[in-house]
Amino acid sequence: LGQPGVAADMLADLPADRLRRSEALRAADLYFALDRNAEAEALYDRVIGMDGADRQWRPLLARAVVRAETGRWPEAEADLLKAREISPDQPDVLNFLGYGWVDRGVRVEEGLRLIEQALRIRPDAGHIVDSLGWAHYRLGDYATAVRHLERAAQLAPSDPVVLDHLGDAYARLGRKREA
């Protein structure tokens, strides 16, 4: 009915013994989409505490995204490292962790390797190609950055982050009109 907040509240209000992991994850995702980050994180915590969830990367990645969005990178990084232990070849985990390091200017070379690994697994993912371009930007290799970021813009033409990164790279190369 176009009322995702009501749906999330209904799911979240189910008693703990009646709420399945998949339902809690959906409700948490809805809260996150509605910028209700505290409620999303609480539900991700609940999912992670459910039986068997300690073997699942998805809720850890989701909680890491919330934590990163709310300026709590060390906690996000811990979730991402745990998710990577569970699923070492999961491209979204590799990309988010690698991008997080690169964007913060820490462990940049290692972050670049993680992004490249993610891209080998999912070569046509615009957000991963963007991360690779941004890593080269952060390393000061603007020409290589532009090449990857132009490809990312082809793969994800309406992604504002990709377009912002491409504009920054164009500007560094003096391509002001394109920037």
Solvent accessible surface area in square Angstrom, and as a share of the most:
residue,aa,sasa,rsa
1,L,212,1.05
2,G,73,0.70
3,Q,103,0.46
4,P,57,0.36
5,G,16,0.15
6,V,78,0.45
7,A,41,0.32
8,A,0,0.00
9,D,51,0.27
10,M,131,0.59
11,L,39,0.20
12,A,21,0.17
13,D,116,0.60
14,L,48,0.24
15,P,71,0.45
16,A,74,0.58
17,D,134,0.69
18,R,159,0.58
19,L,9,0.05
20,R,154,0.56
21,R,73,0.27
22,S,53,0.34
23,E,23,0.11
24,A,0,0.00
25,L,27,0.13
26,R,128,0.47
27,A,0,0.00
28,A,0,0.00
29,D,44,0.23
30,L,50,0.25
31,Y,10,0.04
32,F,59,0.25
33,A,80,0.62
34,L,67,0.33
35,D,117,0.61
36,R,73,0.27
37,N,36,0.19
38,A,82,0.63
39,E,69,0.31
40,A,0,0.00
41,E,22,0.10
42,A,61,0.47
43,L,8,0.04
44,Y,4,0.01
45,D,61,0.32
46,R,69,0.25
47,V,0,0.00
48,I,36,0.18
49,G,66,0.64
50,M,40,0.18
51,D,133,0.69
52,G,18,0.18
53,A,1,0.01
54,D,86,0.45
55,R,172,0.63
56,Q,66,0.29
57,W,69,0.24
58,R,82,0.30
59,P,0,0.00
60,L,10,0.05
61,L,22,0.11
62,A,11,0.09
63,R,32,0.12
64,A,0,0.00
65,V,34,0.19
66,V,1,0.00
67,R,32,0.12
68,A,21,0.16
69,E,119,0.53
70,T,58,0.34
71,G,66,0.64
72,R,74,0.27
73,W,28,0.10
74,P,100,0.63
75,E,71,0.32
76,A,0,0.00
77,E,37,0.16
78,A,58,0.45
79,D,7,0.03
80,L,0,0.00
81,L,62,0.31
82,K,86,0.36
83,A,0,0.00
84,R,72,0.26
85,E,129,0.58
86,I,48,0.24
87,S,26,0.17
88,P,76,0.48
89,D,88,0.45
90,Q,19,0.09
91,P,9,0.06
92,D,37,0.19
93,V,0,0.00
94,L,0,0.00
95,N,11,0.06
96,F,53,0.22
97,L,0,0.00
98,G,0,0.00
99,Y,48,0.18
100,G,3,0.03
101,W,0,0.00
102,V,0,0.00
103,D,53,0.27
104,R,99,0.36
105,G,41,0.40
106,V,70,0.40
107,R,117,0.43
108,V,27,0.15
109,E,98,0.44
110,E,50,0.22
111,G,0,0.00
112,L,18,0.09
113,R,138,0.51
114,L,7,0.03
115,I,0,0.00
116,E,60,0.27
117,Q,45,0.20
118,A,0,0.00
119,L,27,0.13
120,R,175,0.64
121,I,79,0.40
122,R,87,0.32
123,P,74,0.46
124,D,93,0.48
125,A,11,0.09
126,G,8,0.08
127,H,81,0.36
128,I,0,0.00
129,V,0,0.00
130,D,6,0.03
131,S,3,0.02
132,L,11,0.06
133,G,0,0.00
134,W,21,0.07
135,A,0,0.00
136,H,30,0.13
137,Y,28,0.11
138,R,104,0.38
139,L,74,0.37
140,G,40,0.38
141,D,59,0.30
142,Y,53,0.20
143,A,67,0.52
144,T,22,0.13
145,A,0,0.00
146,V,7,0.04
147,R,147,0.54
148,H,35,0.16
149,L,0,0.00
150,E,61,0.27
151,R,87,0.32
152,A,0,0.00
153,A,15,0.12
154,Q,148,0.66
155,L,68,0.34
156,A,24,0.19
157,P,94,0.59
158,S,100,0.65
159,D,42,0.22
160,P,100,0.63
161,V,76,0.44
162,V,1,0.01
163,L,83,0.41
164,D,85,0.44
165,H,10,0.05
166,L,18,0.09
167,G,14,0.14
168,D,50,0.26
169,A,0,0.00
170,Y,21,0.08
171,A,42,0.33
172,R,145,0.53
173,L,72,0.36
174,G,49,0.47
175,R,84,0.31
176,K,149,0.63
177,R,237,0.87
178,E,92,0.41
179,A,61,0.48
